């Protein structure tokens, strides 16, 4: 995982489906220098099919695990940092 080189992007997990497509999840540094969930799908040749960046809590968010069910639905888990109560 590598955005515009502006931070510590990290891949944490990957899964391969029956058609040899590869799904990678991790974190990517957002424009505000915080981490967001990042998921990317590559075909069997390594060409990117799609990617998505998700900002869950407006603080640091990291996707740490990915799985596929029998219908190839993507299941992603991770952690989100929440702001302390003030």
C-alpha positions in Angstrom: 0.0 0.0 0.0 1.5 3.3 -0.9 -0.3 6.7 -1.3 1.6 9.8 -2.4 4.6 8.8 0.0 3.2 11.3 2.7 3.2 8.8 5.5 3.5 5.3 6.9 1.1 3.3 4.7 0.9 -0.3 5.8 -0.6 -3.5 4.4 -1.9 -5.9 7.1 -3.7 -8.8 5.4 -4.6 -10.2 2.1 -7.0 -12.8 0.6 -7.3 -14.5 -2.8 -10.6 -15.5 -4.3 -11.5 -18.5 -6.5 -10.7 -16.4 -9.6 -7.2 -15.5 -8.2 -8.2 -11.9 -7.5 -6.2 -10.5 -4.6 -7.7 -8.3 -1.9 -5.3 -6.3 0.4 -6.3 -4.3 3.4 -4.4 -1.9 5.6 -4.0 1.7 6.4 -3.2 4.7 4.2 -2.2 8.2 5.3 -5.0 10.7 4.6 -4.6 14.4 3.6 -4.8 15.3 7.3 -1.9 13.0 8.2 -4.1 10.5 9.9 -4.6 6.8 9.0 -7.7 5.6 7.1 -8.9 2.1 6.2 -7.6 1.1 2.8 -8.8 -1.8 0.6 -7.5 -2.6 -2.9 -8.4 -5.4 -5.3 -6.0 -6.7 -7.9 -6.6 -9.2 -10.7 -4.4 -12.3 -11.1 -2.0 -10.3 -13.2 -1.5 -7.7 -10.5 -3.5 -4.9 -12.2 -5.5 -2.8 -9.7 -9.2 -3.3 -10.3 -10.5 -0.9 -7.6 -9.5 0.6 -4.3 -11.4 2.4 -1.5 -10.2 4.6 1.4 -12.5 4.9 4.3 -12.3 7.4 7.2 -14.3 5.8 10.0 -13.8 8.1 13.0 -11.8 11.1 11.7 -8.8 9.8 13.8 -6.6 6.8 13.0 -8.3 3.8 11.4 -6.6 0.6 10.4 -8.1 -2.4 8.5 -6.2 -5.4 9.9 -8.0 -8.5 8.5 -9.9 -9.5 5.3 -12.0 -12.5 4.5 -14.3 -13.6 1.7 -17.5 -15.5 2.2 -18.9 -18.1 -0.2 -20.4 -15.4 -2.4 -17.1 -13.4 -2.5 -18.5 -10.7 -0.2 -15.6 -8.9 1.4 -15.5 -8.9 5.2 -13.0 -6.4 6.7 -12.2 -5.9 10.4 -9.9 -3.5 12.1 -9.6 -0.8 14.6 -10.6 2.9 14.9 -9.2 5.4 17.3 -11.9 7.5 18.9 -11.4 11.0 20.4 -11.4 11.1 24.2 -14.4 12.5 26.0 -13.8 16.1 26.9 
